C-alpha cells in the first residue's frame, strides 16, 4: 500500500474505534430496570386497561342475551298465534 494512503487512515481508524468504545460504554451503563414510581404507575395503568377490557366485553354479551330472549318471545308468539 501507498504510505501516503496510510497517513490519514490511521487517525480515522482511531477516531472510529474511540467512538465505538464510547458507545459500548454508554450502552452498558444504561439502567436496566425502571424506577419504582414508574413501575407503580405502569402497574396501575395495566390494571385499568384490564378493567376497561372487561367492561367492554360485557355489553356484547348482554346484547346477545337480550337478542336471544327477544327471538324466543317472537317464536312463542308465532307458535301460539
Secondary structure, DSSP 8 states (H G I E B T S, - for coil): --HHHHHHHHHHHHHHHHHHHHHHHHHHHS--S--HHHHHHHHHHHHHHHHHHHHHHHHHHHHHHHHHHHHHHHHHHHHH-
